[in-house]
Amino acid sequence: MNTQLSGRFGEAAAAEYLRKKGWRVVGMNYRTRLGEIDVIAEKGRYLAFVEVKLRKNAGHGLAREFVTPRKQQRLILAAQSYLQTHPTQLQPRFDVVEVYAPQGAGGKVTVNHVENAFEAG
């Protein structure tokens, strides 16, 4: 499976997981010239900008550890762009959803939602 297809698989698995947990997915693959947000979801008083990380396993570190400071900055800039065109009263935050798929797209998937994984300021 190529990188783009596996990324879409991970994003779809993350969105489905969030929906089952009561989140309403309001956007996916939001792109600006500054960066991309994999999933945008709301629940209660929060609007979550979600970075999805897909891995076969945690053998080389937890998936969340691959959201580098540079990636975080790009997510923050993309989120600021989103908020300029989609004003909201909800509290924005940045989450990471780890998707582990040892057998790939056809096998069992484990999902871990890291709420408020990093802050913008």
N, CA and C atoms as a LAMMPS dump frame, in Angstrom:
ITEM: TIMESTEP
0
ITEM: NUMBER OF ATOMS
363
ITEM: BOX BOUNDS ff ff ff
-5.0000000000000000e+02 5.0000000000000000e+02
-5.0000000000000000e+02 5.0000000000000000e+02
-5.0000000000000000e+02 5.0000000000000000e+02
ITEM: ATOMS id mol type element x y z
1 1 1 N 0.861 -1.174 0
2 1 2 C 0 0 0
3 1 3 C 0.903 1.232 0
4 2 1 N 0.637 2.185 -0.898
5 2 2 C 1.503 3.355 -0.943
6 2 3 C 1.193 4.294 0.219
7 3 1 N 2.071 5.278 0.422
8 3 2 C 1.98 6.161 1.57
9 3 3 C 0.68 6.953 1.59
10 4 1 N 0.257 7.472 0.447
11 4 2 C -0.968 8.263 0.405
12 4 3 C -2.191 7.408 0.74
13 5 1 N -2.252 6.194 0.169
14 5 2 C -3.382 5.307 0.47
15 5 3 C -3.39 4.889 1.931
16 6 1 N -2.221 4.567 2.473
17 6 2 C -2.178 4.159 3.876
18 6 3 C -2.537 5.334 4.777
19 7 1 N -2.133 6.558 4.392
20 7 2 C -2.513 7.734 5.161
21 7 3 C -4.018 7.925 5.188
22 8 1 N -4.654 7.756 4.043
23 8 2 C -6.119 7.88 3.966
24 8 3 C -6.799 6.792 4.808
25 9 1 N -6.24 5.598 4.796
26 9 2 C -6.769 4.507 5.615
27 9 3 C -6.7 4.892 7.091
28 10 1 N -5.557 5.403 7.521
29 10 2 C -5.39 5.814 8.915
30 10 3 C -6.343 6.931 9.299
31 11 1 N -6.506 7.905 8.413
32 11 2 C -7.419 9.018 8.671
33 11 3 C -8.868 8.537 8.771
34 12 1 N -9.252 7.614 7.897
35 12 2 C -10.611 7.07 7.944
36 12 3 C -10.833 6.295 9.244
37 13 1 N -9.839 5.518 9.67
38 13 2 C -9.951 4.762 10.923
39 13 3 C -10.058 5.718 12.11
40 14 1 N -9.283 6.799 12.08
41 14 2 C -9.332 7.784 13.166
42 14 3 C -10.694 8.477 13.209
43 15 1 N -11.204 8.874 12.049
44 15 2 C -12.507 9.546 11.986
45 15 3 C -13.613 8.633 12.5
46 16 1 N -13.58 7.385 12.113
47 16 2 C -14.588 6.421 12.574
48 16 3 C -14.507 6.246 14.091
49 17 1 N -13.306 6.147 14.618
50 17 2 C -13.1 6.017 16.061
51 17 3 C -13.69 7.234 16.783
52 18 1 N -13.382 8.435 16.284
53 18 2 C -13.882 9.652 16.909
54 18 3 C -15.408 9.705 16.877
55 19 1 N -15.99 9.328 15.742
56 19 2 C -17.456 9.308 15.642
57 19 3 C -18.069 8.377 16.693
58 20 1 N -17.48 7.22 16.864
59 20 2 C -17.977 6.255 17.852
60 20 3 C -17.851 6.793 19.272
61 21 1 N -16.919 7.706 19.494
62 21 2 C -16.723 8.311 20.811
63 21 3 C -17.544 9.59 20.989
64 22 1 N -18.431 9.872 20.027
65 22 2 C -19.334 10.997 20.157
66 22 3 C -18.874 12.294 19.52
67 23 1 N -17.77 12.254 18.799
68 23 2 C -17.283 13.444 18.106
69 23 3 C -18.017 13.603 16.79
70 24 1 N -18.201 14.844 16.361
71 24 2 C -18.769 15.131 15.048
72 24 3 C -17.634 15.614 14.164
73 25 1 N -17.328 14.851 13.136
74 25 2 C -16.256 15.214 12.209
75 25 3 C -16.793 16.298 11.278
76 26 1 N -16.148 17.466 11.301
77 26 2 C -16.604 18.593 10.485
78 26 3 C -15.686 18.854 9.298
79 27 1 N -14.549 18.185 9.254
80 27 2 C -13.648 18.357 8.12
81 27 3 C -12.551 17.313 8.123
82 28 1 N -12.085 17.013 6.916
83 28 2 C -10.953 16.092 6.767
84 28 3 C -10.043 16.63 5.668
85 29 1 N -8.748 16.449 5.88
86 29 2 C -7.737 16.854 4.906
87 29 3 C -7.857 18.332 4.533
88 30 1 N -7.992 19.17 5.54
89 30 2 C -8.049 20.614 5.322
90 30 3 C -6.64 21.081 4.964
91 31 1 N -6.505 21.648 3.769
92 31 2 C -5.183 22.042 3.274
93 31 3 C -5.089 23.543 3.065
94 32 1 N -3.946 24.084 3.456
95 32 2 C -3.579 25.452 3.12
96 32 3 C -2.144 25.393 2.633
97 33 1 N -1.642 26.507 2.164
98 33 2 C -0.234 26.518 1.748
99 33 3 C 0.696 26.397 2.955
100 34 1 N 0.13 26.583 4.143
101 34 2 C 0.918 26.542 5.37
102 34 3 C 0.987 25.153 5.993
103 35 1 N 0.024 24.301 5.657
104 35 2 C 0.001 22.972 6.248
105 35 3 C -1.33 22.285 6.013
106 36 1 N -1.451 21.099 6.579
107 36 2 C -2.67 20.296 6.421
108 36 3 C -3.111 19.769 7.769
109 37 1 N -4.426 19.717 7.947
110 37 2 C -5.012 19.125 9.146
111 37 3 C -5.751 17.875 8.702
112 38 1 N -5.423 16.736 9.307
113 38 2 C -6.012 15.463 8.893
114 38 3 C -7.514 15.4 9.188
115 39 1 N -7.878 15.711 10.424
116 39 2 C -9.289 15.63 10.84
117 39 3 C -9.604 16.836 11.72
118 40 1 N -10.776 17.415 11.506
119 40 2 C -11.282 18.472 12.374
120 40 3 C -12.601 17.955 12.939
121 41 1 N -12.702 17.948 14.269
122 41 2 C -13.889 17.378 14.909
123 41 3 C -14.3 18.219 16.103
124 42 1 N -15.588 18.162 16.417
125 42 2 C -16.079 18.906 17.573
126 42 3 C -16.879 17.992 18.489
127 43 1 N -16.765 18.315 19.776
128 43 2 C -17.527 17.586 20.793
129 43 3 C -17.589 18.485 22.023
130 44 1 N -18.798 18.666 22.535
131 44 2 C -18.94 19.511 23.711
132 44 3 C -18.457 20.917 23.426
133 45 1 N -17.521 21.39 24.213
134 45 2 C -17.016 22.752 24.039
135 45 3 C -15.707 22.822 23.256
136 46 1 N -15.295 21.706 22.653
137 46 2 C -14.006 21.655 21.968
138 46 3 C -14.114 21.493 20.453
139 47 1 N -13.194 22.148 19.769
140 47 2 C -12.958 21.937 18.344
141 47 3 C -11.536 21.395 18.253
142 48 1 N -11.414 20.14 17.875
143 48 2 C -10.103 19.484 17.852
144 48 3 C -9.529 19.451 16.44
145 49 1 N -8.298 19.902 16.337
146 49 2 C -7.516 19.763 15.121
147 49 3 C -6.653 18.532 15.35
148 50 1 N -6.914 17.493 14.554
149 50 2 C -6.359 16.172 14.847
150 50 3 C -5.307 15.775 13.808
151 51 1 N -4.131 15.435 14.299
152 51 2 C -3.083 14.852 13.462
153 51 3 C -3.175 13.342 13.643
154 52 1 N -3.239 12.628 12.53
155 52 2 C -3.336 11.169 12.565
156 52 3 C -1.979 10.578 12.202
157 53 1 N -1.529 9.637 13.018
158 53 2 C -0.266 8.944 12.749
159 53 3 C -0.548 7.446 12.682
160 54 1 N -0.244 6.868 11.53
161 54 2 C -0.449 5.441 11.289
162 54 3 C 0.892 4.728 11.357
163 55 1 N 0.935 3.645 12.112
164 55 2 C 2.139 2.817 12.225
165 55 3 C 1.726 1.356 12.298
166 56 1 N 2.651 0.482 11.937
167 56 2 C 2.388 -0.953 12.109
168 56 3 C 2.417 -1.316 13.584
169 57 1 N 3.37 -0.738 14.311
170 57 2 C 3.496 -1.004 15.741
171 57 3 C 4.297 0.131 16.377
172 58 1 N 4.515 0.02 17.674
173 58 2 C 5.256 1.055 18.389
174 58 3 C 6.715 0.66 18.579
175 59 1 N 7.207 -0.238 17.743
176 59 2 C 8.569 -0.723 17.875
177 59 3 C 9.654 0.337 17.762
178 60 1 N 9.39 1.399 17.022
179 60 2 C 10.374 2.48 16.87
180 60 3 C 9.922 3.742 17.592
181 61 1 N 9.022 3.588 18.548
182 61 2 C 8.499 4.723 19.304
183 61 3 C 7.011 4.87 19.072
184 62 1 N 6.372 5.538 20.005
185 62 2 C 4.939 5.78 19.884
186 62 3 C 4.671 6.692 18.697
187 63 1 N 3.564 6.479 18.036
188 63 2 C 3.226 7.267 16.851
189 63 3 C 3.191 8.758 17.172
190 64 1 N 2.704 9.116 18.349
191 64 2 C 2.601 10.539 18.727
192 64 3 C 3.968 11.222 18.773
193 65 1 N 5.021 10.449 18.99
194 65 2 C 6.364 11.018 19.059
195 65 3 C 6.852 11.531 17.707
196 66 1 N 6.152 11.162 16.641
197 66 2 C 6.534 11.595 15.296
198 66 3 C 5.843 12.906 14.882
199 67 1 N 5.107 13.505 15.804
200 67 2 C 4.55 14.839 15.569
201 67 3 C 5.597 15.816 16.108
202 68 1 N 6.528 16.154 15.249
203 68 2 C 7.685 16.961 15.615
204 68 3 C 7.286 18.419 15.881
205 69 1 N 8.152 19.186 16.52
206 69 2 C 7.868 20.616 16.698
207 69 3 C 7.609 21.336 15.372
208 70 1 N 8.312 20.978 14.321
209 70 2 C 8.072 21.584 13.005
210 70 3 C 6.661 21.238 12.504
211 71 1 N 6.252 19.984 12.666
212 71 2 C 4.91 19.556 12.256
213 71 3 C 3.856 20.27 13.103
214 72 1 N 4.117 20.397 14.389
215 72 2 C 3.195 21.104 15.264
216 72 3 C 2.998 22.545 14.789
217 73 1 N 4.079 23.213 14.414
218 73 2 C 3.987 24.59 13.951
219 73 3 C 3.15 24.692 12.68
220 74 1 N 3.323 23.751 11.767
221 74 2 C 2.529 23.741 10.537
222 74 3 C 1.049 23.501 10.84
223 75 1 N 0.756 22.647 11.812
224 75 2 C -0.63 22.401 12.217
225 75 3 C -1.235 23.656 12.842
226 76 1 N -0.465 24.337 13.653
227 76 2 C -0.944 25.562 14.292
228 76 3 C -1.278 26.612 13.238
229 77 1 N -0.41 26.783 12.261
230 77 2 C -0.658 27.762 11.196
231 77 3 C -1.887 27.39 10.374
232 78 1 N -2.046 26.114 10.063
233 78 2 C -3.224 25.67 9.313
234 78 3 C -4.494 25.875 10.14
235 79 1 N -4.42 25.616 11.438
236 79 2 C -5.583 25.809 12.311
237 79 3 C -5.958 27.294 12.386
238 80 1 N -4.962 28.164 12.461
239 80 2 C -5.247 29.602 12.475
240 80 3 C -5.951 30.017 11.186
241 81 1 N -5.518 29.476 10.075
242 81 2 C -6.157 29.76 8.793
243 81 3 C -7.603 29.267 8.804
244 82 1 N -7.826 28.069 9.3
245 82 2 C -9.175 27.506 9.373
246 82 3 C -10.078 28.403 10.225
247 83 1 N -9.578 28.833 11.38
248 83 2 C -10.382 29.631 12.298
249 83 3 C -10.714 31.012 11.732
250 84 1 N -9.861 31.521 10.85
251 84 2 C -10.153 32.808 10.214
252 84 3 C -11.357 32.704 9.281
253 85 1 N -11.512 31.566 8.646
254 85 2 C -12.624 31.394 7.702
255 85 3 C -13.811 30.637 8.298
256 86 1 N -13.617 30.047 9.475
257 86 2 C -14.679 29.295 10.157
258 86 3 C -14.721 29.713 11.633
259 87 1 N -15.177 30.933 11.926
260 87 2 C -15.206 31.383 13.327
261 87 3 C -16.06 30.449 14.184
262 88 1 N -15.673 30.297 15.434
263 88 2 C -16.391 29.41 16.344
264 88 3 C -16.254 29.902 17.777
265 89 1 N -17.205 29.534 18.599
266 89 2 C -17.13 29.814 20.031
267 89 3 C -16.478 28.643 20.782
268 90 1 N -16.209 27.554 20.066
269 90 2 C -15.618 26.378 20.697
270 90 3 C -14.144 26.622 21.016
271 91 1 N -13.674 25.927 22.037
272 91 2 C -12.272 26.016 22.439
273 91 3 C -11.427 25.136 21.517
274 92 1 N -10.513 25.722 20.748
275 92 2 C -9.68 24.886 19.879
276 92 3 C -8.594 24.171 20.677
277 93 1 N -8.251 22.986 20.207
278 93 2 C -7.138 22.244 20.811
279 93 3 C -6.551 21.33 19.757
280 94 1 N -5.378 20.787 20.061
281 94 2 C -4.664 19.909 19.139
282 94 3 C -4.56 18.517 19.743
283 95 1 N -5.123 17.546 19.023
284 95 2 C -5.086 16.148 19.443
285 95 3 C -4.259 15.345 18.446
286 96 1 N -3.818 14.191 18.885
287 96 2 C -3.163 13.231 18.001
288 96 3 C -3.916 11.917 18.145
289 97 1 N -4.209 11.295 17.014
290 97 2 C -4.799 9.957 17.035
291 97 3 C -3.779 9.001 16.437
292 98 1 N -3.369 8.048 17.267
293 98 2 C -2.434 7.012 16.824
294 98 3 C -3.248 5.836 16.312
295 99 1 N -2.905 5.378 15.116
296 99 2 C -3.561 4.211 14.538
297 99 3 C -2.48 3.159 14.314
298 100 1 N -2.637 2.019 14.962
299 100 2 C -1.698 0.909 14.801
300 100 3 C -2.397 -0.201 14.027
301 101 1 N -1.796 -0.574 12.896
302 101 2 C -2.363 -1.606 12.026
303 101 3 C -1.264 -2.596 11.653
304 102 1 N -0.991 -3.586 12.519
305 102 2 C 0.112 -4.522 12.271
306 102 3 C 0.004 -5.301 10.962
307 103 1 N -1.22 -5.644 10.529
308 103 2 C -1.409 -6.393 9.297
309 103 3 C -1.805 -5.501 8.122
310 104 1 N -1.744 -4.201 8.309
311 104 2 C -2.135 -3.297 7.236
312 104 3 C -3.631 -3.052 7.24
313 105 1 N -4.138 -2.619 6.081
314 105 2 C -5.531 -2.181 5.971
315 105 3 C -6.54 -3.287 6.229
316 106 1 N -6.185 -4.548 6.024
317 106 2 C -7.162 -5.615 6.177
318 106 3 C -7.242 -6.214 7.55
319 107 1 N -6.351 -5.818 8.438
320 107 2 C -6.293 -6.462 9.749
321 107 3 C -6.891 -5.641 10.873
322 108 1 N -6.66 -6.14 12.069
323 108 2 C -7.157 -5.485 13.28
324 108 3 C -6.418 -4.164 13.481
325 109 1 N -7.164 -3.156 13.9
326 109 2 C -6.612 -1.825 14.109
327 109 3 C -6.79 -1.436 15.573
328 110 1 N -5.752 -0.853 16.15
329 110 2 C -5.822 -0.304 17.498
330 110 3 C -5.68 1.208 17.389
331 111 1 N -6.568 1.933 18.064
332 111 2 C -6.562 3.393 17.99
333 111 3 C -6.381 3.959 19.388
334 112 1 N -5.533 4.983 19.501
335 112 2 C -5.303 5.675 20.757
336 112 3 C -5.458 7.172 20.514
337 113 1 N -6.369 7.799 21.246
338 113 2 C -6.642 9.232 21.097
339 113 3 C -5.912 9.99 22.202
340 114 1 N -4.958 10.823 21.801
341 114 2 C -4.2 11.651 22.748
342 114 3 C -4.812 13.047 22.716
343 115 1 N -5.596 13.364 23.724
344 115 2 C -6.272 14.655 23.778
345 115 3 C -5.296 15.739 24.227
346 116 1 N -5.455 16.939 23.643
347 116 2 C -4.626 18.082 23.998
348 116 3 C -3.142 17.716 23.967
349 117 1 N -2.712 17.135 22.866
350 117 2 C -1.36 16.6 22.726
351 117 3 C -0.284 17.67 22.771
352 118 1 N -0.603 18.882 22.303
353 118 2 C 0.321 20.007 22.38
354 118 3 C -0.477 21.296 22.319
355 119 1 N 0.177 22.398 22.661
356 119 2 C -0.499 23.685 22.692
357 119 3 C 0.098 24.643 21.675
358 120 1 N -0.697 25.606 21.271
359 120 2 C -0.258 26.562 20.259
360 120 3 C 0.662 27.627 20.844
361 121 1 N 0.541 27.927 22.09
362 121 2 C 1.291 29.052 22.607
363 121 3 C 2.407 28.666 23.486
